[in-house]
Amino acid sequence: MQVLTGKEIRQKFIKFFEEKGHTHVASSSLVPYNDPTLLFSNAGMNQFKDVFLGLEKRNYTRATTSQKCVRAGGKHNDLDTVGRTARHHTFFEMLGNFSFGDYFKHESLAWSWEFLTSPEWVGLEPELLYPSVYEHDDEAYDIWINEIGVPKERVVKLGKSDNFWEHGSGPCGPCSEIYYDRGVEKGCGKPDCAPGCDCDRFMEVWNNVFSQFNNDGEGNYTDLVQKNIDTGMGLERLACVSQCVDSLFDVDTVMNITNKVSEITGATYGKSHKMDVSLRVITDHIRSATFMIGDGILPSNEGRGYVLRRLLRRDARHGKLLGVNEPFLYKVCDMVIHENKGAYPDLADKQDYITRVIKVEEENFAKTIDTGLRILNELVDSHKSKGETMFSGEDAFKLYDTYGFPLDLTQDILEEQGMTVDEAAFTKLMEEQKERARAARGDMSNAWQGLDLGLDNTPTAFTGYDHEEDGGTI
Ligand code: SER
């Protein structure tokens, strides 16, 4: 096996598929274009949804990409798990090869195997690779065993939850993943630990999706007009395997960012679990935040902007845990840009802007974080002295509303104290506040009536359905 840097893996992957007739297409923005079902781009296939569905034609039928992805929250990636496992990041790069009604299972599986095992490309030991197939997909099972020559005992059949890829509505299908066995010492030790187990032993490095159905979002599947291939290979995961390191956080491009955090905070990686979690959380979240701001997202109290705010505030708090009492994330973001500007040159163009946004957000939160933390600690003590393990929704809401503590930040801190929040009460207060804000907005709009502001009242035509860019006068 060769030791490959993240950059080398990206270059090799794209070259391999270009040689197989694929067009190299740029990553799409983290803000999905014309897709209200997604908060962030979270897979290479997002930008090709309409091509898979046959609604859009391109001048190529094979494509390869290195796609920026964010999975922050929900089924795919709870923020809580980040930093605590070897294989969860909120930001990652997904390398992919795609066929739009062109090649299908035979080529896709053979090429994934060739890329991973050939000494010319990645050169992983074939005997440590375990393909999995959807339990009813005899065709893929047969290809692995009879065409590619993988011994039967290493091909595993898994059910729908593991081996059928879908994300809400849209193109989907059975998939065949490839797991790398990182050794029994990385495992959970359970007797049934095997590919598909949730522990860190068998790391999934490749997913071949046979995208042949459309899910209408209600769980009804119809055949697509064409059979497609949608593959995804996590760049950092393969780097982790190739570099023989413990976790995604130890791969070269990510470690350089952690080193920068260490340099600023004085915390040494690998000294204590608690410190490592903080270093990893900061590293992970600042990568996401830098890319998000680069793609035009700003911290706010809603939607994407709120996810960004939560990430930055969680980072600020972990900075505190490491003893940093002033804004520092804006300095780390320079390193994120340095590590990624080769593949994403626009990050360098926007460096000043991204830095400024992060610094302003840090400064704003710095005004309230200390008071908020003090109050939170007092409340925890008071609850504990009464033997209570449930933190009230009112208190959590006060921390949110007055001190800018997102709920998951409060929950994170409470979890360390063995406490939970009354989420139902919190949500109710949140809804009431939104209702008040809506009512206040109604009053405000009435207040404008009858005023002549001398504005041009020509309605603005929305052209976003047909154009990604357009001109206008403000
Ligand atoms: N869409 C699949 C995934 O995200 C393969 O790219 O895993």
Residues whose N, C-alpha, C, O or C-beta is under 5 A from the ligand:
A	BS01	LIG	N42 A43 G44 M45 W165 N207 V209 D230 T231 G232
